[in-house]
Amino acid sequence: MGANDPAVTCNPAGSRPPTRRQSPFNSIKFFVLCHSLLQLAQLLVSGYMKSSISTIERRYGLSSQKSGLLASFNEVGNTVLIVFVSFFGSRVHRPRFIGGGALLACLASLLMAMPHFLSGEYDYTGSIGSSGDNSSSLCQSESTLTTSSSNQSCSKQESPAQKVVYPMLLLGQLLLGIGAVPIQPFGISYIDDYASKKNSPLYLGILLAVTSIGPAFGFITGSLMLRFYVDFNTLTKDQIELNHKDLRWVGAWWLGFLVASCLLFLTALPYLFFPREMPKEDDADDVESRPDSKQQTNPLQELSLLQFLKSFPQIALRTLRSPIYLLVVLAQVNLAALLAGLATFMAKFIERQFSQTVSFSTMMIGGVCIPLAVLGTVLGGALMRRLNLSVSSASKLCTGAILLGLFFASPLLLIGCPTQKVAEIFPPSSGALSCSAGCRCPQEAFNPVCGSDGVEFRSPCHAGCNSIETDTNKKATNYTDCRCVGGLGYASPGTCGSGCSHLLLPFMALLGLTSFVASFSQTPSYMMILRTVPAEDKSFAVGVQYMLFRVLAFMPGPVLYGSVIDTTCLLWGRKCGKQTSCLYYNLDRFRQRFLGLQVVFVCGGLLCFLLTIVVLRRRATGQEPQPGCKGGYELVNGQKTHENSATKEKEQMGTKS
């Protein structure tokens, strides 16, 4: 007993020693740390996919419409299953569901990298054969060697492994979306249940910050990985013929998925050890806050799954009948569609428009646009909190932010480059016989060269070049004796470029400023939704909001942008008689249609926010009473607008409830 005396004196109140809390898995702070790392890894995969989409498009000969479908396909599984998250809530072992979702995302990320190992080495036109014969890319009267090598590459192209590449990528994206379903909702509800009332906003703020930063890390990772050649794992440095500026360059798109898969696996493991319920964090308000949460979840837990599915459409329709909610969500859908296009194809736009490498273009999105958008979101929330804005004032803030964003975005339509001159492609040829007609150039040839007269050609053969100069590694340094090239009659390997890379700096400054200003509307618009729906419908309202985001913006958005980009193509690549990805774009049309579509979505969001001001102003003057929302007038306008006793009584009852 004497040996136990010190323990007794250390615990004078006779309370139970905190044996469970000694384990880090019974600490909500440790859970927040683990969940932040998991969300970072999961969102890194999402951002990395979008940063690599144009590279995957080039590697496997996809159209922009197909690559847009691939980018949006992870939303399919997410949209179908997200409804069930609202039902299951705290009925299940949330940490294990989160860990299971992360492990599924880990397997999906591995599946995304598999096509690289199944499809063999990247085969591009104009490559030097293993025998060191460079003459196949030059002007020649006989092309028997080219035909035989072409037949060999076509047999590889039509192999079963090559045919399953696109379906495998789609399946990987689908599983990534399914794996992401439980991660954020279950994580937020778990933290809210067991964090103290004082610390809960801080923890949720940390998670939201990570949610914003995660895609930026994905783009930066993509920028780093795409600097490596796609087949660097099987080829030596001397065997790699292309450089970053070559239009045929394909980076190691698969490498980031392997890295992300390892990160997802490591961050998923701790969730297998977290308990279903943990001791609530110490706080003076614990006694008050705990019963409230139980009272809120009990009605949901009394419903069966069938009853829940039947009631969900009714609650959704009831929520959508609120004009403010509907207008704000439609405004957010417009902005989400804009974001979907920007995240998926803006790096490709910068690459083509300003003749930049893929890795540099990706870095511009991940290192400039996304961080500025995150900063604008944070400052928008801080401004709303500092000024204690009502819903009416929040609608004006959103309208002002979008209007200012439109002001900065409009000049982007004028900052761009004209399409470079490409022989027989742009400007379109008049139908006269080509000077390279006698060279018997393969239709599939694509090995761009820049003539000494500033005109670009699809290949040395199309430039009518008869000789080649190589370095010690047998890499082409110059093509000479080119009968189709004016002036000195030689051509250099690589594209001539658009010739206006100096415009990239003002373009990125305006784009970053637009992202920063427009993102000021994000937090106020969320608060408008939370303050204009009945308290019992808030969780459903947010669920419906995210579902509409996916169905109306994130799923169709990339496909729509990809289809618009495809309409600006001047020359489609061909391989084995089949159409592949676009080789040359009309840069003026690309800029006008791609950025013009974004301006359309900005205008759509602006119109919706303007209509909210009109509706709120009518309510303030009593022309349109708010139906079915307790305490609605006080929440909408920040003050009581009716003085009759019946309205006051209803407001008081709403406040008490």
C-alpha positions in Angstrom: 0.0 0.0 0.0 2.9 2.3 0.8 4.1 2.1 -2.7 0.7 3.3 -3.9 0.6 6.3 -1.6 2.3 8.7 -4.0 -0.3 7.8 -6.6 -3.1 8.7 -4.2 -1.5 12.0 -3.2 -1.1 12.8 -6.9 -4.8 12.2 -7.4 -6.3 14.0 -4.4 -9.8 14.3 -5.8 -10.0 10.5 -6.2 -10.7 10.8 -9.9 -10.0 8.0 -12.3 -6.5 8.0 -13.8 -6.7 9.1 -17.4 -5.4 5.7 -18.7 -7.3 5.9 -22.0 -6.1 9.4 -22.8 -2.5 8.4 -22.6 -2.9 6.8 -26.0 -2.6 9.3 -28.9 -5.6 7.5 -30.6 -7.8 8.9 -27.8 -6.8 12.5 -28.6 -8.9 14.6 -30.9 -5.8 16.7 -31.6 -4.0 13.7 -33.0 -7.1 12.9 -35.1 -7.0 16.4 -36.5 -3.3 16.0 -37.4 -3.9 12.6 -39.1 -7.0 13.9 -40.9 -5.1 17.0 -42.2 -2.4 14.7 -43.6 -4.9 12.4 -45.2 -6.9 15.2 -46.8 -3.6 16.6 -48.1 -2.7 13.3 -49.7 -6.2 12.7 -51.1 -6.5 16.2 -52.6 -2.9 16.0 -53.9 -4.1 13.1 -56.1 -7.0 15.2 -57.4 -4.8 18.2 -58.2 -2.1 15.9 -59.7 -4.6 14.3 -62.0 -5.7 17.7 -63.4 -2.1 18.8 -63.7 -1.2 15.7 -65.8 -4.3 15.6 -68.0 -2.8 17.2 -71.0 0.2 14.9 -70.8 -2.0 11.8 -70.6 -3.9 13.3 -73.6 -0.7 13.5 -75.6 0.7 10.2 -74.5 -2.4 8.1 -75.4 -3.7 10.3 -78.3 -6.9 11.5 -76.6 -9.1 14.4 -77.7 -9.6 17.2 -75.2 -13.2 16.1 -74.8 -12.1 12.6 -73.8 -9.5 13.9 -71.4 -12.2 16.3 -69.9 -14.4 13.2 -69.4 -11.5 11.5 -67.7 -10.9 14.5 -65.4 -14.5 14.6 -64.3 -15.1 10.9 -63.9 -14.2 10.7 -60.3 -17.3 12.8 -59.5 -19.5 10.0 -60.8 -19.0 7.6 -57.8 -18.7 10.5 -55.4 -22.1 12.0 -56.5 -24.0 8.6 -56.3 -22.7 7.8 -52.8 -22.5 11.2 -51.1 -26.2 11.0 -50.2 -25.7 8.0 -48.0 -23.2 9.9 -45.9 -26.0 12.1 -44.5 -27.9 9.0 -43.5 -25.1 6.9 -41.9 -23.7 9.8 -39.9 -22.6 8.5 -36.5 -24.2 5.0 -37.0 -21.0 3.5 -38.3 -17.4 3.3 -37.1 -16.4 6.6 -38.8 -12.6 6.3 -38.4 -12.6 2.8 -40.0 -14.8 4.0 -42.9 -12.4 6.9 -43.4 -9.4 4.5 -43.4 -11.2 2.1 -45.8 -11.9 5.0 -48.2 -8.3 6.1 -48.1 -7.1 2.5 -48.8 -9.5 2.3 -51.8 -8.1 5.6 -53.0 -4.6 4.2 -52.6 -5.5 1.2 -54.8 -7.2 3.5 -57.3 -4.0 5.7 -57.5 -1.9 2.5 -58.2 -4.4 1.6 -60.9 -4.0 5.0 -62.5 -0.3 4.4 -62.9 -0.7 0.9 -64.4 -1.2 1.9 -68.0 2.4 3.1 -68.2 3.7 -0.4 -67.3 1.2 -2.2 -69.6 1.5 -0.1 -72.8 5.3 -0.2 -73.4 7.6 2.6 -74.4 6.2 5.9 -75.8 6.4 5.7 -79.5 6.3 9.0 -81.4 6.8 9.9 -85.0 10.1 11.1 -86.3 12.1 9.2 -83.6 15.6 7.9 -84.4 15.7 4.1 -84.8 18.0 1.9 -82.7 20.3 1.5 -85.7 20.9 5.3 -85.7 19.3 5.8 -89.1 18.0 9.4 -89.3 17.2 9.4 -93.0 13.6 8.3 -92.5 12.5 11.8 -91.4 14.0 13.5 -94.5 12.7 14.0 -98.0 13.2 10.8 -100.0 11.7 9.1 -103.0 11.4 5.6 -101.5 10.0 4.9 -98.0 10.0 1.2 -97.6 11.8 1.3 -94.3 9.3 3.7 -92.9 6.4 1.5 -93.9 7.8 -1.6 -92.2 8.5 0.3 -89.0 5.1 1.9 -89.2 3.5 -1.6 -89.4 5.4 -2.7 -86.4 4.3 0.2 -84.3 0.7 -0.3 -85.4 0.7 -3.9 -84.2 1.8 -2.6 -80.8 -0.9 0.1 -80.9 -3.6 -2.5 -81.5 -2.4 -4.9 -78.8 -5.0 -5.8 -76.0 -2.9 -3.9 -73.4 -3.2 -0.7 -75.4 -6.9 -1.0 -75.8 -7.6 -1.2 -72.0 -5.6 1.9 -71.2 -8.5 4.4 -71.3 -11.1 2.1 -69.5 -8.5 1.5 -66.8 -7.9 5.2 -66.3 -11.7 5.8 -66.1 -12.0 2.9 -63.5 -9.2 4.4 -61.5 -10.9 7.8 -61.5 -14.2 6.2 -60.5 -12.6 4.4 -57.5 -10.8 7.6 -56.5 -14.2 9.3 -56.3 -15.8 6.5 -54.3 -12.8 6.4 -51.9 -13.1 10.1 -51.2 -16.8 9.9 -50.2 -16.3 9.2 -46.4 -13.1 11.2 -45.8 -14.2 14.8 -45.4 -17.8 14.4 -44.1 -17.1 11.7 -41.5 -13.9 13.5 -40.5 -15.6 16.8 -39.9 -18.5 15.3 -38.0 -16.1 13.2 -35.8 -14.1 16.3 -34.9 -17.3 18.3 -34.2 -18.6 15.5 -31.8 -15.4 15.1 -29.7 -13.7 18.5 -29.9 -14.5 21.1 -27.3 -16.8 23.9 -28.2 -13.9 26.4 -28.0 -11.5 24.4 -30.2 -13.9 23.0 -32.8 -13.8 26.1 -35.1 -10.0 26.1 -35.0 -9.8 22.4 -36.0 -12.3 22.8 -38.8 -10.4 25.9 -40.0 -7.2 23.9 -40.2 -9.0 21.2 -42.3 -10.5 23.8 -44.6 -7.1 25.4 -45.1 -5.6 22.0 -46.0 -8.6 21.5 -48.4 -7.6 24.7 -50.2 -3.9 24.0 -50.2 -4.1 20.3 -51.2 -4.8 20.9 -55.0 -1.9 23.4 -55.1 0.5 20.7 -53.8 -0.9 18.4 -56.5 -0.1 20.9 -59.3 3.4 21.6 -57.9 4.0 17.8 -57.7 2.9 17.5 -61.3 5.3 20.3 -62.3 8.2 18.4 -60.7 7.2 15.0 -62.1 6.6 16.1 -65.6 10.2 17.3 -65.9 11.3 13.7 -66.1 10.8 11.9 -69.4 7.9 9.3 -69.4 10.2 6.3 -70.0 13.2 7.5 -67.8 12.9 4.2 -65.9 13.7 2.1 -69.0 15.9 4.4 -71.1 19.3 5.9 -70.4 19.9 9.6 -70.6 21.6 9.3 -74.0 18.6 7.4 -75.4 16.2 10.2 -74.6 16.0 12.2 -77.8 13.3 14.8 -76.9 13.7 17.9 -74.7 11.1 19.8 -72.7 10.2 22.3 -75.4 9.5 19.7 -78.0 5.7 19.4 -78.8 6.1 15.6 -78.6 7.5 15.7 -75.1 5.7 13.5 -72.5 6.6 13.7 -68.9 6.5 11.0 -66.2 2.8 11.5 -65.5 2.6 8.0 -63.8 5.3 8.8 -61.2 3.1 11.1 -59.1 0.4 8.5 -58.8 2.9 6.1 -57.2 4.0 8.7 -54.8 0.4 9.7 -53.9 -0.5 6.0 -53.4 2.3 5.6 -50.9 1.2 8.8 -49.0 -2.4 7.6 -49.0 -1.4 4.2 -47.6 0.7 5.7 -44.8 -2.0 8.2 -43.8 -4.8 5.6 -43.9 -3.1 3.3 -41.3 -3.8 5.4 -38.1 -7.5 5.2 -38.8 -7.6 1.5 -38.1 -6.7 2.3 -34.4 -8.9 5.2 -33.6 -12.0 4.2 -31.4 -15.5 4.5 -32.6 -16.1 7.0 -29.7 -13.4 8.9 -27.8 -13.4 11.0 -24.6 -14.6 14.5 -25.4 -12.0 17.2 -25.1 -12.1 19.1 -21.8 -14.2 22.3 -21.9 -16.5 24.1 -19.6 -19.3 23.9 -22.1 -19.1 20.1 -22.5 -22.1 19.4 -20.4 -24.2 21.8 -22.4 -22.9 20.9 -25.9 -23.0 17.1 -25.6 -26.8 16.6 -25.2 -27.5 19.1 -28.0 -25.6 17.0 -30.5 -27.5 13.9 -29.4 -30.8 15.6 -29.7 -29.9 16.7 -33.2 -28.8 13.2 -34.4 -31.6 11.2 -32.8 -34.3 12.1 -35.4 -32.0 11.0 -38.1 -31.1 7.7 -36.4 -34.7 6.9 -35.9 -35.2 6.7 -39.7 -34.5 3.6 -41.7 -32.5 3.8 -44.9 -35.6 3.4 -47.0 -37.4 6.2 -45.1 -34.3 8.4 -45.4 -34.2 7.9 -49.2 -37.9 8.7 -49.5 -37.6 11.8 -47.4 -34.4 13.1 -49.1 -36.1 14.3 -52.3 -38.9 16.0 -50.4 -36.4 17.9 -48.2 -34.3 18.8 -51.2 -37.3 20.2 -53.1 -38.4 22.1 -50.0 -34.9 23.6 -49.7 -34.7 24.5 -53.4 -38.0 26.4 -53.1 -36.2 29.0 -51.1 -35.3 31.7 -53.7 -32.2 32.9 -51.9 -30.8 29.4 -51.5 -31.5 28.5 -55.1 -30.0 31.7 -56.5 -26.8 31.5 -54.3 -26.3 27.8 -55.2 -26.8 28.6 -59.0 -24.2 31.4 -58.6 -21.8 29.0 -56.9 -22.5 26.4 -59.7 -21.4 28.9 -62.3 -18.2 29.7 -60.4 -17.6 26.0 -59.8 -17.9 25.3 -63.6 -15.4 28.1 -64.2 -13.0 26.6 -61.7 -13.4 23.1 -63.2 -12.3 24.4 -66.6 -9.5 26.5 -65.2 -8.1 23.7 -63.2 -8.3 21.1 -66.0 -7.1 23.1 -69.1 -5.5 26.4 -68.0 -2.0 24.8 -67.9 -2.6 23.5 -71.4 -3.8 27.0 -72.5 -0.6 28.7 -71.1 1.6 26.0 -72.7 0.1 26.5 -76.2 -0.6 30.2 -76.0 2.8 31.4 -74.7 5.0 28.5 -75.9 5.9 27.3 -72.4 6.8 23.9 -71.2 4.2 21.7 -69.5 6.0 21.7 -66.1 6.3 25.5 -66.1 2.6 26.0 -67.1 1.5 23.6 -64.3 3.7 25.5 -61.8 1.9 28.7 -62.7 -1.5 27.3 -61.7 -0.3 25.6 -58.6 2.1 28.3 -57.5 0.2 31.5 -58.4 -3.5 31.0 -59.1 -4.5 28.6 -56.4 -2.6 30.3 -53.5 -4.1 33.6 -54.4 -7.6 32.1 -54.5 -7.0 30.6 -51.1 -5.9 34.0 -49.7 -9.0 35.7 -51.2 -11.3 33.1 -49.5 -9.6 33.6 -46.1 -9.8 37.4 -46.4 -13.4 37.2 -47.5 -14.3 35.3 -44.4 -12.3 37.6 -42.2 -13.9 40.7 -43.7 -17.4 39.2 -43.1 -16.5 38.4 -39.5 -14.9 41.8 -38.9 -17.9 43.8 -40.3 -20.5 41.3 -38.9 -22.3 41.4 -42.2 -25.9 40.4 -42.6 -27.2 38.3 -45.5 -28.2 41.4 -47.4 -24.7 42.9 -47.0 -23.1 39.5 -47.8 -25.0 39.4 -51.1 -23.7 42.9 -52.0 -20.1 41.8 -51.1 -20.4 38.8 -53.4 -21.8 40.9 -56.2 -19.1 43.5 -55.9 -16.4 40.8 -55.8 -17.7 39.0 -59.0 -18.2 42.4 -60.8 -14.6 43.3 -60.0 -13.4 39.9 -61.1 -15.2 40.3 -64.4 -13.5 43.7 -64.8 -10.0 42.1 -64.4 -10.9 39.0 -66.5 -12.2 40.8 -69.6 -8.7 42.1 -70.7 -7.5 38.5 -70.7 -9.4 38.0 -74.0 -7.1 40.5 -75.6 -3.8 39.2 -74.2 -2.6 36.4 -76.3 -0.6 35.3 -79.4 -1.5 34.9 -83.0 -1.1 31.4 -84.5 2.3 30.9 -85.9 2.7 30.3 -89.6 2.7 26.5 -90.3 3.2 25.5 -93.9 0.1 24.0 -95.5 -1.8 24.2 -92.2 -2.1 27.9 -91.2 -2.9 30.0 -93.0 -4.8 27.3 -94.9 -3.2 26.4 -98.3 -5.0 27.4 -101.5 -5.0 23.8 -102.8 -1.9 24.3 -105.0 0.6 21.4 -105.3 2.9 21.4 -102.2 6.7 21.8 -102.8 7.2 18.6 -100.7 4.8 16.6 -102.9 7.7 14.6 -104.4 9.1 13.7 -101.0 6.4 11.1 -100.2 6.1 12.3 -96.6 4.1 10.0 -94.4 0.7 11.5 -93.5 1.3 10.6 -89.8 4.7 12.4 -89.7 5.0 14.9 -86.8 8.5 16.2 -86.0 8.2 20.0 -86.0 11.0 22.1 -87.4 11.4 25.9 -87.7 12.6 27.2 -91.0 15.2 29.9 -91.3 12.4 32.1 -92.8 10.3 31.8 -89.6 7.8 29.3 -91.1 7.1 26.1 -89.2 6.9 22.7 -90.9 5.3 19.5 -89.6 8.5 17.6 -90.2 11.9 17.9 -92.0 10.3 15.9 -94.8 7.5 18.5 -95.3 10.2 21.2 -95.3 11.9 19.3 -98.2 15.1 18.8 -96.3 17.6 16.4 -97.8 20.5 16.5 -95.3 20.9 16.4 -91.5 23.6 17.5 -89.1 24.0 15.6 -85.8 26.1 15.9 -82.7 28.2 13.2 -81.1 25.1 11.5 -79.7 23.5 11.3 -83.1 20.9 13.9 -82.1 19.7 16.2 -84.9 21.1 19.8 -84.5 20.1 21.1 -88.0 18.4 20.2 -91.2 19.9 21.6 -94.4 19.3 21.7 -98.1 15.5 22.4 -97.5 13.9 23.3 -100.8 10.6 24.5 -99.1 12.4 26.9 -96.8 13.1 30.4 -97.9 16.1 32.5 -97.1 19.1 30.4 -96.0 17.3 27.2 -96.7 17.8 25.4 -93.3 15.5 24.3 -90.5 16.1 23.9 -86.7 14.5 21.1 -84.7 11.5 22.1 -82.6 8.6 24.5 -83.0 9.0 28.2 -83.9 6.6 29.1 -81.0 4.0 31.8 -80.9 6.6 34.5 -80.4 5.0 36.4 -77.6 6.1 34.8 -74.3 6.7 38.3 -73.0 2.9 38.6 -72.6 2.9 35.8 -70.0 3.7 38.1 -67.1 0.8 40.6 -67.6 -1.5 37.6 -68.3 -0.6 35.8 -65.1 -0.9 39.1 -63.1 -4.4 39.6 -64.3 -5.4 36.0 -63.9 -4.0 35.9 -60.4 -5.8 39.1 -59.5 -9.1 37.8 -60.9 -8.7 34.6 -58.8 -8.0 36.6 -55.7 -10.9 39.0 -56.1 -13.5 36.5 -57.2 -12.7 34.2 -54.3 -13.8 36.9 -51.9 -17.4 35.7 -52.6 -16.8 32.1 -51.4 -17.2 32.4 -47.6 -20.1 35.1 -47.7 -22.0 32.9 -50.2 -21.7 29.9 -47.9 -22.9 32.0 -44.9 -25.9 33.2 -47.0 -27.0 29.5 -47.5 -26.6 28.6 -43.8 -28.5 31.7 -42.6 -31.5 31.4 -45.0 -32.6 27.8 -44.5 -34.3 26.4 -41.4 -31.9 25.0 -38.8 -33.2 21.5 -39.1 -32.5 21.5 -42.9 -28.9 22.9 -42.8 -27.1 19.6 -43.2 -29.4 18.6 -46.0 -29.0 22.0 -47.7 -25.2 21.7 -47.7 -25.5 18.1 -49.0 -27.9 19.2 -51.8 -25.5 22.1 -52.6 -22.5 19.8 -53.0 -24.6 17.4 -55.1 -25.6 20.2 -57.5 -21.9 21.3 -57.7 -21.0 17.8 -58.9 -24.0 17.2 -61.2 -24.1 20.7 -62.8 -20.4 21.9 -62.6 -17.7 19.4 -61.8 -19.0 16.5 -64.0 -20.0 18.4 -67.2 -17.6 21.3 -66.8 -14.4 19.7 -68.0 -16.2 17.8 -70.9 -17.7 21.1 -72.0 -14.4 22.9 -72.0 -12.7 20.0 -73.7 -15.3 20.0 -76.5 -14.9 23.8 -77.0 -11.1 23.4 -77.2 -11.5 20.6 -79.8 -13.4 23.0 -82.1 -10.2 25.2 -82.4 -8.0 22.4 -83.6 -6.2 23.0 -87.0 -4.6 19.6 -87.4 -5.4 16.3 -85.7 -2.7 13.7 -85.3 -3.1 10.3 -86.9 -1.7 7.0 -86.0 -2.4 3.7 -87.7 -5.3 5.3 -89.5 -7.0 6.5 -86.3 -7.3 10.1 -85.0 -5.2 11.0 -81.9 -4.7 14.3 -80.1 -4.6 17.7 -81.6 -1.2 18.8 -83.0 -1.9 22.5 -83.8 -4.6 24.9 -82.5 -5.8 28.2 -83.9 -4.5 30.2 -80.9 -6.9 33.2 -81.5 -9.9 30.9 -81.4 -8.5 28.9 -78.5 -8.1 32.1 -76.4 -11.5 33.6 -77.4 -13.6 30.5 -76.9 -11.8 29.1 -73.8 -11.6 32.4 -71.9 -15.0 33.5 -73.4 -16.6 30.5 -71.8 -15.2 31.5 -68.5 -16.5 35.1 -68.9 -20.0 33.6 -69.6 -19.8 31.6 -66.3 -18.7 34.7 -64.4 -21.6 36.7 -65.9 -24.0 33.9 -64.8 -22.7 34.0 -61.3 -23.0 37.8 -61.3 -26.6 37.7 -62.5 -27.6 35.3 -59.7 -26.0 37.5 -57.0 -27.7 40.6 -58.4 -31.1 38.8 -58.3 -30.4 37.9 -54.6 -30.1 41.7 -53.9 -33.4 42.3 -55.6 -35.2 39.5 -53.7 -33.7 40.6 -50.4 -34.7 44.3 -51.1 -38.3 43.2 -51.8 -38.4 41.3 -48.5 -37.0 44.3 -46.7 -39.9 46.4 -47.9 -42.4 43.7 -47.1 -43.4 42.9 -50.6 -42.4 39.3 -50.5 -42.7 37.5 -47.1 -40.2 34.6 -46.5 -42.1 31.3 -46.3 -41.5 28.7 -43.7 -38.3 29.9 -42.1 -38.3 30.6 -38.4 -36.8 33.9 -37.5 -36.2 34.5 -41.2 -36.6 38.2 -41.3 -34.1 38.8 -38.6 -31.5 36.5 -40.3 -32.0 37.9 -43.8 -31.8 41.6 -43.0 -30.0 41.7 -39.7 -33.0 43.5 -38.2 -36.7 43.0 -37.6 -38.7 44.3 -40.5 -42.3 43.7 -39.2 -43.7 45.3 -36.1 -47.0 43.4 -35.8 -47.2 41.2 -32.7 -47.8 37.9 -34.6 -44.5 38.3 -36.5 -42.6 39.2 -33.3 -44.1 36.1 -31.6 -43.0 33.9 -34.5 -39.5 35.4 -34.4 -39.2 34.8 -30.6 -40.4 31.2 -31.0 -37.8 30.7 -33.8 -35.1 32.2 -31.6 -36.0 29.9 -28.7 -36.0 26.8 -30.9 
